[in-house]
Amino acid sequence: MDNKVIQQISERMRDRSTEELRTILSDNDSTQWSEEAFEAVKRVLSEREHHTVCLQHLEDAHDIDGLLLIIADQTSAYSDHDRKEAAKVLMNIKDTKATAGLLKIAKSSELPFETRTIAFSILGKTADHQTVTELVEMSKDKSEFLRDSAMETLQQMDGIQDIKAEKAIEEYRRLKRLTTRTKRALFAECNYLSFVLGVVLVGGLLFPTLIGTWVYFASATPGSAVDFLKEALPFLLGQLASSILFAASLHRNGKTAWGRFILWALAIVIIPKLYSAKTGNEMYVLGGMGSVGLFILSGYVGVLTKKLIVRT
């Protein structure tokens, strides 16, 4: 058997539960598993049995430092399964030093997210004052992972009677709801003005001016400036009016005011026809999804421009 292949398979097998591994051996399905796979399973089970004995000795000796070392050790000697078992043993000891060690692991930015998540999952099964206080402080951290993990852990705890923790959880839930609403909107409320300006200035003025100029110079016999204005002005005015009405159909929080949106959709159909009937000239307005897409893109150009200006 190829020892290198066995080692590679062992790495994958370490992610499986002990029950799964024992089932593989008991079923002995050679059509599904190779000889190397069976050997890898045996080695992983042997490792776990050895580590279980070690964990039992550490628990009996109340060796908190040794258990914390297993959780934080990132060498191949220990798997996530071993780390989880060591974390469970630590909580069984019920010692303030054990809790402090788990909190330190949870906060350590040098450790992988998986290891820190193990610490948080075990901390969620206790509701002592030290843990709750530390988690509330973590909920104010700049790190999104630390902040979210701390709040999720607090919410898992039973019987919390801490005013600060309750307020932190309430504020976290409020911000989550606000974030969810913001994700469904076209833009955040702080970007309302820049989005609207982008719609009007880019979609309502710049776009029709560029199109009118291109049409004028692309024509076979371009006329005077007056001829250009006669051709371009109706399109410019139509797009400008359309952009203003579209901007008016948006709430400050980025949501669409559907009543005003329907009025805008009707207006870009009716106004050009009324203009043509009264003046005898055509008024061109980009309509349908093309117009919606243009104005949304123009709005984001406005938001991006604002961010660039603020950054400089």
PyMOL commands that set and color helices and strands:
alter all, ss='L'
color gray80, all
select helices_A, chain A and resi 3-13+18-27+35-60+64-72+80-93+96-107+113-123+129-138+144-156+163-184+189-218+225-248+258-279+288-311
alter helices_A, ss='H'
color red, helices_A
deselect
rebuild
show_as cartoon
